[in-house]
Amino acid sequence: MAAGDGIAALFEECGAVVVRREPGSSPPLPAMLAAIREAGSEVAVLPNDEGVRAVAVAASEIAREDGVVVSVLPTKATVQGLAALAVHDPLRRFDDDVVAMTDAAGHTRYGHLTVADRQAFTSAGMCTPGDVLGMIDGDVAVIGGSLTEVAALIVDRMVAGGGELVTLVTGAGAPVRLAASVEERLAATRPDVEVVVYDGEQGGYPLLIGVE
């Protein structure tokens, strides 16, 4: 599942059959089922969002009735899907490949930035419209006034627990130097960490963050 043109292109380059969706929405069941059938006789499904998993499971159950071997991986974010695809090996036994992909996804912490559109109480305190929210593993961890400021704080927290690779996926309309500012900060504070940047073109989320 992909919620941006850039993200879709990345997945397709890895050989995946992509189902497009809008951020915050689930794709139609028929589209999911058609993609599973197109992918082959042994298929790993990457929901890349907790809200999409139910549709993925439903489509997989229908496909199994047609004899397709399907495994729905527990990818909760785009960056986990990228990590899973990075270790995918089409020459490996399917079950072993699913284990490797699941392990890669599970060792990837995920975060993202978004902008509040209403007043609400979060796990990091009260936010108001226009506040930048920094999310880690699905929970609001930081509330701030600028994307650059919150991105730095979120990445600092995520790498504090360890990590060798930081993946940054910029969204549609993200400030030009948003990812570069994070790269520069990490170069100064954690020069041992490798950073990769992709243009995901997703809406709603100026920056997606993965730490492996």
C-alpha atoms as one frame of an Amber mdcrd trajectory, in Angstrom:
protein
   0.000   0.000   0.000   1.315   3.432  -0.917  -0.002   6.904  -0.104   2.138
   8.982  -2.458   3.555   8.915  -5.994   7.152   8.822  -4.783   6.438   6.029
  -2.310   4.607   4.040  -4.987   7.583   4.383  -7.337   9.973   3.161  -4.630
   7.890   0.059  -3.991   7.525  -0.652  -7.719  11.299  -0.389  -8.172  11.582
  -3.165  -5.580   9.247  -5.325  -7.656   6.087  -4.842  -5.596   2.554  -4.573
  -6.968   1.316  -1.262  -5.570  -2.172  -0.395  -4.368  -2.656   3.363  -4.127
  -4.555   5.037  -1.315  -4.990   8.506   0.097  -3.317   9.268   3.452  -5.625
   8.248   6.290  -7.845   6.091   4.085  -8.041   2.414   3.135  -8.007   1.141
  -0.447 -11.112  -0.659  -1.791 -11.253  -4.401  -1.161 -11.550  -5.211  -4.905
  -8.356  -3.255  -5.643  -6.510  -5.082  -2.875  -7.746  -8.472  -4.068  -6.812
  -7.711  -7.683  -3.278  -6.741  -6.618  -2.825  -9.969  -4.647  -3.941 -12.034
  -7.635  -1.636 -10.061  -9.941   1.357 -10.570  -7.645   1.495 -14.344  -8.061
   0.845 -17.629  -6.282   2.846 -16.776  -3.125   2.225 -13.236  -1.930   3.422
 -11.129   0.989   1.067  -8.215   1.654   2.472  -5.028   3.210  -0.383  -2.885
   4.643   2.044  -0.146   5.835  -0.698   1.299   8.039  -2.606  -0.187  10.964
  -5.869   1.138   9.556  -5.366  -0.771   6.302  -4.633  -4.148   7.864  -8.300
  -5.207   8.118  -8.814  -4.756   4.363  -5.563  -6.595   3.640  -6.616  -9.541
   5.806 -10.082  -9.697   4.216  -8.658  -9.656   0.681  -6.086 -12.293   1.637
  -8.758 -14.636   2.963 -10.646 -14.427  -0.340  -7.451 -15.013  -2.329  -6.636
 -18.095  -0.252  -9.944 -19.622  -1.351  -8.559 -19.427  -4.900  -5.412 -21.302
  -3.845  -3.079 -18.318  -3.439  -0.593 -18.568  -0.552  -0.825 -15.192   1.225
   0.873 -13.755   4.295  -0.075 -10.318   5.665   3.019  -8.789   7.225   2.711
  -6.589  10.347   3.974  -3.391   8.679   2.404  -0.406  10.440   4.164   2.347
   8.480   5.672   3.070   5.081   9.218   2.959   6.463   8.586  -0.541   7.823
   7.402  -1.600   4.384  10.602  -0.206   2.851  12.691  -2.101   5.399  10.837
  -5.328   4.639  11.263  -4.947   0.878  14.968  -4.177   1.316  15.585  -7.738
   2.549  13.121  -9.450   0.189  14.778 -12.234  -1.805  12.640 -13.848  -4.535
  15.025 -16.828  -4.636  14.467 -17.642  -0.962  11.748 -20.028   0.221   8.550
 -18.043   0.691   8.162 -18.854   4.402  11.792 -17.910   5.086  11.381 -14.696
   3.111   8.292 -13.758   5.130  10.230 -14.321   8.359  13.128 -12.136   7.152
  10.816  -9.355   5.976   8.798  -9.459   9.200  12.004  -9.284  11.242  13.261
  -6.265   9.274   9.949  -4.458   9.733   9.875  -5.265  13.444  13.334  -3.781
  13.950  12.293  -0.481  12.370  10.894   2.220  14.633   8.649   4.659  12.831
   7.712   8.280  13.270   6.222  11.128  11.306   5.372  14.805  11.401   1.930
  16.257  10.846   0.201  19.578  11.502  -2.748  19.747  13.904  -6.020  20.869
  12.333  -7.942  21.206  15.597  -7.502  21.606  19.326  -7.040  18.280  21.063
  -5.478  16.697  24.105  -2.604  14.383  23.180  -0.108  12.224  25.039   2.298
  15.177  24.843  -0.229  17.760  26.049  -2.779  20.075  24.456  -2.320  21.008
  20.806  -4.006  23.773  18.838  -4.541  24.218  15.084  -1.229  24.883  13.337
   0.931  23.097  15.910   3.448  20.637  14.516   3.009  17.168  15.999   5.902
  14.739  16.146   4.729  11.129  16.341   6.743   8.077  17.406   5.282   4.590
  16.958   1.794   6.042  16.641   1.812   8.349  19.671   2.333  12.123  19.853
   5.763  12.618  21.433   6.492  16.287  20.676   4.407  19.408  20.036   6.251
  22.342  18.506   6.040  25.422  16.354   8.138  24.457  13.331   8.694  21.364
  11.230  12.483  21.666  11.455  12.441  21.959  15.238  10.107  19.007  15.764
  11.918  16.851  13.189  15.193  17.328  15.073  13.625  16.443  18.420  11.843
  13.369  17.086  14.917  11.972  15.339  17.057  12.633  18.443  14.628  10.612
  20.552  14.378   7.815  18.033  18.139   7.297  17.639  18.756   7.644  21.378
  17.634   4.035  21.751  20.120   2.887  19.123  20.093   2.632  15.362  22.353
   2.329  12.360  20.148   3.604   9.538  17.743   6.564   9.457  15.282   6.765
   6.568  13.605  10.096   5.797  10.674  10.302   3.375   9.630  13.848   2.527
   6.026  14.686   1.736   4.299  16.941  -0.753   4.929  20.579   0.123   7.631
  19.818   2.704  10.167  22.646   3.190  13.127  22.234   0.831  15.688  21.893
   3.605  13.642  19.829   6.067  15.444  16.546   5.390  18.791  18.291   4.920
  18.526  19.893   8.361  18.006  16.468   9.935  20.942  15.043   7.978  23.219
  17.869   9.150  22.176  17.417  12.767  22.836  13.686  12.653  26.198  14.257
  10.961  27.172  16.422  13.933  25.669  14.333  16.746  25.625  10.779  15.373
  28.180  10.490  12.560  27.983   6.686  12.878  24.404   6.680  11.591  23.699
   6.300   7.862  20.919   8.506   6.451  18.898   7.906   3.289  16.334  10.376
   1.921  13.449   9.712  -0.441  10.847  12.047  -1.928   7.609  10.255  -1.081
   5.226  12.996  -2.269   2.664  11.856   0.321   0.053  14.315   1.493  -0.658
  15.149   5.120   2.725  14.078   6.461   5.656  16.407   5.659   8.155  13.837
   6.913   8.151  10.095   7.577  11.009   8.738   9.704  12.358   5.240  10.123
  15.178   4.074  12.394  16.673   0.620  11.937
